[in-house]
Amino acid sequence: MFAERLDGFGIVFAGHHVPGQPLKDKVVDGDSVSLRLGDESVLVRNVVTLRPGHFSGVIYGFEPSCTLEYGGLRVGQAVEFGEKQIFGCQQT
């Protein structure tokens, strides 16, 4: 259902960086991520690792449409996805 990143393209990590601390380079429980469905970003929070490289979370929005439903998905819905489907990640 969700698009996958092309080979050679990594996840874009965003958020506050503390000088002297390592840069964030993996998705962990509690993060928020962005997935892609067509031209829309599907925003997912409360990420939980189900097994290595496979996660679940709850949709909290769509961009750029800001609609409550898109492509058969809706805000508040739980979804599962793989690491290759994550385009962006932000520590929450």
C-alpha positions in Angstrom: 0.0 0.0 0.0 2.6 2.6 1.0 5.4 3.6 -1.4 9.0 2.4 -0.7 12.1 4.5 -0.8 14.4 3.9 -3.7 17.6 1.9 -3.1 20.3 4.2 -1.9 17.9 6.7 -0.3 17.8 6.8 3.5 15.3 8.0 6.0 15.4 11.8 6.7 15.8 12.2 10.5 14.6 15.6 12.0 14.5 17.1 15.4 16.6 18.7 18.1 20.3 17.7 18.2 22.3 18.0 21.3 25.9 18.9 20.6 28.3 16.0 21.5 25.6 13.4 21.2 25.4 11.0 18.2 23.0 11.9 15.4 19.8 10.0 15.3 20.0 7.1 12.7 17.2 4.7 13.5 13.5 4.6 14.2 12.6 3.8 17.8 9.4 3.3 19.8 7.6 6.5 20.3 8.9 8.3 17.2 6.7 9.9 14.5 7.2 9.0 10.9 6.0 10.0 7.4 5.0 7.4 4.9 3.9 8.1 1.3 0.7 7.2 -0.5 0.7 8.6 -4.0 1.5 12.3 -3.7 0.4 12.5 -0.1 2.4 12.1 3.1 0.8 9.9 5.7 1.8 11.1 9.2 2.1 8.4 11.8 2.9 8.7 15.5 3.3 6.4 18.5 5.5 4.1 16.5 6.0 0.6 18.0 8.5 -1.9 16.7 6.7 -5.2 15.9 9.9 -7.0 14.8 13.1 -5.8 13.2 12.3 -3.6 10.3 8.5 -3.8 10.8 6.5 -1.2 12.8 3.0 0.0 13.6 1.6 3.4 14.6 -1.5 5.6 14.4 -2.2 8.1 11.6 -2.5 11.6 12.8 -2.7 13.5 9.6 -2.1 13.8 5.8 -0.1 16.4 3.9 -0.5 18.5 1.9 -4.3 17.9 1.9 -4.9 18.2 5.6 -8.0 15.9 5.1 -9.2 13.4 7.7 -9.3 10.6 5.1 -7.2 9.8 2.1 -6.8 6.7 -0.1 -9.0 4.5 2.2 -7.1 5.5 5.3 -8.3 7.9 8.1 -6.9 9.8 11.0 -6.9 7.6 14.2 -6.4 4.4 12.2 -3.6 2.0 13.2 -1.3 0.9 10.3 1.6 -1.4 9.9 4.6 -0.7 7.7 8.2 -1.7 6.9 11.3 0.4 7.3 11.7 0.8 3.5 8.3 2.6 3.6 9.5 5.3 6.0 10.6 8.5 4.4 11.0 10.7 7.4 11.3 10.3 11.2 11.1 12.7 14.1 11.8 12.0 17.7 8.9 12.9 19.9 
